[in-house]
Amino acid sequence: MQSVICIEIVKKEYKIKWQMPKGYDPFDVLRKLPSPISSEMMEIYNYSVEEDGFYFVDNLIDQSISGYAMKLIIDEALKYTKEVIIIELG
């Protein structure tokens, strides 16, 4: 008899949209982000830089770390614009 193991992957995905200036370099904010890997070697969060903002994934592993990372990204956007749109995807 075979056992079947089902794992439900739970995560929250966000699009953080803002008007990036031409030639924007995200290096400064990206180097400030906390490690996205937990001590148990699990991915806490992930992100990508896109032409209209950031894509952010909270894997709901450690919300204090992922929340802080998301705050840094939003604060970065607010340095350049007064309007930031946060869309929860999925």
Residue pairs with C-beta under 8 A, 6 or more apart in sequence:
10 59
10 60
11 57
11 58
11 59
11 60
12 57
12 58
12 60
12 88
12 90
13 55
13 56
13 57
13 58
13 88
13 89
13 90
14 55
14 56
14 57
14 58
14 70
14 86
14 87
14 88
14 89
15 53
15 54
15 55
15 56
15 85
15 86
15 87
15 89
16 53
16 54
16 55
16 56
16 70
16 73
16 74
16 77
16 84
16 85
16 86
17 52
17 53
17 84
17 85
17 86
17 87
18 52
18 53
18 77
18 80
18 81
18 83
18 84
18 85
19 80
19 81
19 83
20 51
20 52
20 53
20 80
21 80
24 80
26 49
26 76
28 76
29 72
29 73
29 76
30 49
32 72
33 47
33 69
33 72
33 73
34 65
34 68
34 69
35 44
35 65
36 43
36 44
36 45
36 46
36 65
36 69
37 43
37 44
38 44
38 61
38 62
38 65
42 59
42 61
43 59
43 61
44 58
44 59
44 61
44 62
44 65
44 66
45 56
45 57
45 58
45 59
45 61
45 65
45 66
45 69
45 70
46 56
46 57
46 59
47 54
47 55
47 56
47 57
47 69
47 73
48 54
48 55
53 77
53 84
53 85
54 73
54 77
56 69
56 70
56 73
58 66
58 67
58 70
59 66
60 66
74 84
74 86
77 84
78 84
